[in-house]
Amino acid sequence: MSLLELDGVKVHFPIKKGVLVDRTVGHVYAVDGVSLKVEAGETYGLVGESGCGKTTLGRSVLRLVDITEGSVVLDGTDLAKLPGEEMRRFRRRLQMVFQDPLGSLNPRQNIESILSEGMIAHGIGKDQEERREKIKAILDKVGLPSNALARYPHEFSGGQRQRIGIARALVLEPDVIICDEPVSALDVSVQAQVINLLEELQQELGLTYLVIAHDLAVVRHISDTIGVMYLGSLVEEAPSDALYAEPKHPYTKALMSAVPVPDPEVEDKRERILLTGDLPSPANPPSGCRFHTRCPWAQAERCATERPQLRDVGGGHRVACHYAEDIASGKLSLNQGEIVSATREGVDDNPETDTPAEDTPAEDAPAKVPAQAEKPAKDAPVAEADKASDADKASEAEKPAKADKPAQAEKPADGDKASEAEKPAKAEKPAEAEKVTKADEAV
């Protein structure tokens, strides 16, 4: 028997409406029938996009939210049926590391008070001195100095606060720790430190983890088994290496295709699956398969009417899809969505054939300068013969750019003036086009 078993867990939040009397007009199906098993000493990774119900499922295990239906069995005890006081005592074996390390710590308590509070509630330690020594040992395990006991949460960095949250869970010596996005708010270097810390503590203390995350790279590194959630239900479950090597469900395929690959040669050959449509509302989920409204391989005869069950397709790989084998073998073709090259996503394949609209006036602008300069060219001899006033000479001196080009246009005969004036316009277009091309190449 597994250490932690979830069977058909449902968490529905009522939608109430009314002025004088609240009426329940619907429900938000946050978790809608999830079944999974977590073996002792292993790490189970739960992934999915925001709003799929991962955090609600983790909180339901600790009974921080009420379970509408189903069972949560920890070492043979159904937590869903325990009364309040018994559940409070049983929480010593179940602890949680919350997503926001600062929001989960009381800003008015120092670290010693935060860590000893749970120990006092569960009767751990004979006196404060014994509890203090144990807290110092736990802080040493998570890489914090003993002088941190008298400091407050705001005096620590984000990574240090997350370590305090892990220490608060460890002081109660639990069997299972639920980590809700343990590294999502941290820098990449600090993420690596916290992940390595969790692995070291698991090996040293024999802990069991349920890790909730949306970063697929983090989950792959730390997890033995991975479950993929979509809109309140589990759509695929498999060992970590098997899931990343060959995902079966269309939603998992789309998630995996979005993960960037650091190898440029592999990235150039990789394909990206683009889903159509938006994530449906959990208050009004689609009938049949929850994913059929966005699935590139959806079939009208079954997907929209019959909800698939999580079934084993071999090797401990479970998938909730009617046509998982047909999609893997290539019997089904795409009927919506798109598969594109990962490196060309959102990029025009022939950028040189399409000239931007704003570039056209930029090329024509130099051609207008000689045309406007013809009038001063014809008027210049008249102005010299009439001996323009000093004010006119000053105005002519202020426009040297326009006066220079007309002066060159006076030498040809009258019949050649128009042709000579047109030559600069034609000659300048290629020069300007060359500048635009070089600017485009630089970009």
N, C-alpha and C positions, 0 to 999 in steps of 0.2 A: 504494500500500500504506500502511496506517495505521501510525503510530509504535508503538502498543501494541495487540496483538490477543490476546484470550482465546478459546479454542475448546474447549468441552465440559469446562471445568475442574471437577474433583470433588475434594473434600477430605473423607475419611471417617476418623473417629477410632474405633479399636477399643474395644469394651467387654469388659473382661477379668474373669474370675471364677474363683476357685479358692483353695485353701489352700496346697498344696505346689506345684502346677503351674498357671500361669495359662492359662485357656482363653478364646478369643475367642467370646463368646456373642452378639455383635451389633455394630452400628456406629452411630455418631452421624453422620448425613448433614448435616454443617454446610454444605457447598457441594455441590450436586448437579446439575452440568451447566450451567455459566454460560458464555455466549458473548457477547462485546461487543468493540467497537473504539473506540479513542481516537485522534483525529487530532492531529497535531502542532500545538501552540500553542493548543489548546482545553481547556476544563474539562468533565470528565465527572462529573456528580453521581450518587451511588449512595445511595438512600434506602430506608427500610423500618423496621419496628418492631424493638425489641430482641430479639436472638436469631435474626434471620433469616439471619445469616452474612456481613454486610457486612465486619466487621473481619477475619474469617478469610480472606475473598477478597482483601482488600488485603495481608494478610501472606503469602498464597500467591504473590502476584506477586513479592515480594522473596525468596521461598523461606525465609521465617522459619518456616513450617510446610510439611511435605512435601505435594506434590501427588499425590493418589492416581491421577488420570487426567486427560488433557487436555494442552493446550499453552498456554504463555505466550510469545508472540513479541514481542520488542522489537527493532525496526529489523532484522528478518530473522533474529534469533538466538533459538532456542527455549531459554528459560531453564530449562524443566523437565528438559532433558537435559544441562545443564552439570554437570560434576563440581564438587566443593566449592571448590577453589582458584580455578578459573576464574570460578565464580559470585561469589566474594568480590571479585575484581578488577572484575567487571562491575557490582557494586553501586554503583560510583561514579556510574554513569549513572541509578541508581534510588535515591531517598532517601524517607524517611518522616517525617512529623510526627505524633507519637503523641498519643493522646487525653489522657493525664495528663501535663502538662508537668513536674510535680515528680517523679513516679515514673520518668520517662525520663531524668532528669539525675542523675549521680553526686553525692551530697551531699558527698563527700570531695575533689572536684576543683573548682578554681576555673574560671571561665568560659573563660579562655585555654586551660587544659589540656583542657577538654571540646571546644572548637572545633578545637584543633590536633591532637587525637588522630587524627581521620579523615584529616587532611591528611598526617600522618606515615605512616600506614598505606598511603596511595596515592601517596606520593612527591611531594606538591605543595609547592613552595617549596624553595629551596636551603638555607636555614637558618632558625632560629627568628625572627630579626629580620624576614625577608621574610614569613614566615607571620603574624607579629604585625601587620604593616602591612595585610595582606589581611584579617585578622580585624577590624581597626578599620574598614576600609572597609565590610565586611558589616554590622557593628554599626550603622554610620551609616545604612545602607539600611533596617534594621529599626527605627530610631528609638531606639537605646540609646547612652548615652555611652561614650567610650573608657575611662573609669576603671572600667567594669564588669568589666574583664579580671581584676582581682585579687579580685573578690568571689565569694561562693559562692551556690548556687541558693536557699538559704533566705532570703537577703537581698533577694530580689526578689518582686514581686507576681505574681499568677497570669498577668496579661496580659504582663508582662515575661518571665516564664519561657517562655510560649508563643512570644514573639519570639526567645528564645534557641534554642528548638527549630527554628524556621524558619531562623535563622542557621546552625545546625549543618548543616542540609541544603544551604544555599546555598553554603557554603565549598567544597564538592566539585564545584560547577558541574554539576549533574545535568541530564538531559534530561526526566525525569519525577519529580514529587514526589507521593507518596500522602499525603493529609491525612486522618487518621483522627479525626473529630470535633474539628476544630481550634478550635472556639469554644464547645463545649458546657459547659465548666466555667468560663466567663467571664461577667462582667456584660454587660448589653446594650450599654452604651456602649463597653466594651472589645471586644466582638464586632465592632462596626462598624469599629473601628480595625484589627483584625486582618484582616478581610475586605477592607477597602480596601487594606491593605498587600499582601495576596496578589495583588490585581488590578494594583497598580502594578508589582510585581516581575514579573508575567507579561508585561506590556506592555514593560517595560524589557529583560528578559533572554530573552524568548521561551519561557517555561516551559510545560510541559504538566502539568495537574493531574488527579488522580483524587480527588475529594472525597467522603468517606464521612460521612454525617450523617443525623440523624433530624428535624432542623428543616427543614420544607418551605420556609419563608420564606427561610432562609439559602441553601438549594440553588437556589432560583429566582433569587435575586439574582446568584449567582456562576457558574452553570452554563450551558453552551451546549447540552449534551445531558443528559437525566436518565434513569436506569434505576431501576426499582422492583423490589425483591427481596422475596420472601415464602417463608419456610421453605426457604432454600437455593437457590432458583431465581429467575431473572429473569422477571417476569410482564408487564412493559411497558417500552418504551423509545421515547423521542420527543424532538424538540427541546423546549427548555424552555417556550417560549410555547405550543406546540401541546399539550403535556401538561397545562398548567394551564388552557388554554381548553376542552379537550374530552378528558378522560380516558376511555379505552375499557374498561379492565379494571375489574370490580366492586370489587376491592381498592383500586385507585387512586381510584375514586370515593368509597369510604368514607374514605380518608385525606384527600382534598381537602375533603370535607364537614366534617371535624373542625377545619379551620383557621379561626380566628376572623377575621371581616372588620371592619376599623376603621370602615367606613361603616355607621351605624345603620340607614339605610333598606334597604341591601342585606342586612344581617344579619337584619332582620325578615322578609324574603321568602325567605331561604335555607332549604334543607332539609337535615336531618342524617340520614345513613344509619347506623342502629344495627345492628351485627353481632351474631349470636348465637353462643354457644359460646366456648370458650377456644382459644388457639393450640395446635395439636397438637405433640407432642414430636418433635424431629428424629431421635430414635432409633427412632421408629415412625411415619413420615409416612403420611398417607392414600394409598390407591391412586388412580389416575387423576389428576385435577387436585388439586393440593395444597390449593387453597382451597375445594373443593366442600363441605366440612363447615360452612363459615361463610358461603358465598356466598348472597345473597338471591335470585339467579336460577338456582341450580343445577338441572340436569336429570338425572334418574336414568339415562337411557339411555346417556349418553356421559360425563358429568362424573365419575362414580364409577369408570369402567372404563378410559377412554382419556386418557392424559396429553397435554394440548395442547402444540404446538410454538410457538415464538416466530415469528410470521409477519407479513409486511408488509401493512398494510391501506391503504397509500397515504400519500405525503408523508413517507416515512422513519419512519412511526409503526408500531412493531412491538408486537404484543400476543399473549399466550399465553392465549387464550380461544376455545372452540368457538363461542360465540354472541355475540361482540362486536358484530357488525353488527345482530343481532336486538335486543339490549339497547338499542343506540343509537337504533334506529327505533321502539322501543316495542312490538315484537311479543311479547316475553316479559314476563310480569307477575311480581311478587314472589311467591315461595312460602315464604319465611321472612324473618326480620329485620323491620325497621320503618323507615319514613321519617317523621320528625317535624319540626316547626318547630325551627330552631336555638335560638330564644329561649325556647321552651317545653319544652325537653328536661328531663325529670325534674320538671316543675312541674304541679300539678293545674290544669286549665283552669277549674274552678269552685270556687275555695277557699272562697267564702262559703256554699255550700250544705252543706258538711261541717263540723260543729262538733267540734273536738277533744274527746276523752273527758275530758281533765283540766279543761276549762272548766266542765263541768256541776256538779261539787261547789263550784266557786268561786262560781257564781251562787246555789246553794242555801244556802250558808253564812250569808249575812246573814238569810235567812228564819228560821233556827233561833234567832236571838238573841231576838226578841220572844217566841217560844214558851217559851224557857227563863226569860224574865223574868216570866211570868205568876205563877209561884209566889211570888216576893218581893212582887208586887203584892197578892196576897190576904193575905199574911202581915204586910204592913206595918202595917195598923191594929191587929192583935193585938199586934204588937211594941210599938207606941206605948202601947196600953192597959195592957199588962203592965209598962211602964217597963223596957225591956231594960237589962241591966247595962252598965257602961262598956266591958267587953270586947266585947260584942255591937255597941255603937255604933261602936267602932273598926273592927270587921270590916265593918260596913255602910259606913263612911266610905271604906274601901279599895276599894270597888266602886262608884264613882260612875256608871259607864256603865250598869250594870244597874239602879241605883236610880232614875235619872232617868226612863227609859221607863215603868216600872211606876207611877210617881207620876202620870203623865198618864193612865194606864189606870184610875185609881181613880174619876175623876169620872163616867163614864157609869154607867147602871144596870147591875144584874147581868146582865140579858138581853143588853145591848149590849156587855159586856166582851169576849166572844169575837170579835164582829165588829170591834170597835175594835182588838183585838190583831192581827187578821189583816190590817188595812189597811197597817201598816208593812211587813209581809212582801211584799205585792203591789206596794207602791210602790217598794220598794228593788230589785226584780228588774230593771225597765227601766233604772234608774240604773246598776246593775252591768253589765248587758248593753251599755249605751252605752260604759262605760269599756273593756270588752273589745274592742268594735268599734274605738274610737279607738286602742287599743294595737296592734291588728292592722294598722290603716292605717299607724301609725308604723313598724311593722316592715317 
